[in-house]
């Protein structure tokens, strides 16, 4: 937990241990994963990776998992051959792309854009897997006029910021006086 102070405010940035699995959101792609110990990605009806007909999809991006004192996922692979390997794919079919983007023809530029969206979904999922999800609690400090004891009262909190704190949007939701103290630290 990190604490930041500004005037009579205290901001606590805390890891969000109850973060929602982003694969429960309305995602563009479908993550088809197979692992003997972990339930990863989206629910699917395939019994094994050989059952997946990749030619049925317009865009197919491989998913790799590194499993060593925690798990992390990406689309480019890891350098350790013992603790990492491909676990599946994130895919999207042509009909879904046409429907979501309101087009009849899928251009090269649209394919690039959709690929970027799918890679961003994998990044957010990796943030979830690695615990890189945070929240904050903002408290107002007041001092008793009689005895001088300080007390705090929570005035705001928000959770579910995926990714690096400075890029997650968390700072945008803070009051200016505490935002200046926090951004100085990053």
Secondary structure as GFF3:
##gff-version 3
##sequence-region A 1 186
A	DSSP	beta_strand	2	6	.	.	.	ID=ss1
A	DSSP	beta_strand	9	15	.	.	.	ID=ss2
A	DSSP	three_ten_helix	22	24	.	.	.	ID=ss3
A	DSSP	beta_strand	30	33	.	.	.	ID=ss4
A	DSSP	three_ten_helix	49	51	.	.	.	ID=ss5
A	DSSP	three_ten_helix	54	56	.	.	.	ID=ss6
A	DSSP	beta_strand	59	67	.	.	.	ID=ss7
A	DSSP	beta_strand	71	74	.	.	.	ID=ss8
A	DSSP	beta_strand	84	92	.	.	.	ID=ss9
A	DSSP	alpha_helix	94	101	.	.	.	ID=ss10
A	DSSP	alpha_helix	108	130	.	.	.	ID=ss11
A	DSSP	beta_strand	133	143	.	.	.	ID=ss12
A	DSSP	beta_strand	150	162	.	.	.	ID=ss13
A	DSSP	three_ten_helix	171	173	.	.	.	ID=ss14
A	DSSP	alpha_helix	176	185	.	.	.	ID=ss15
###
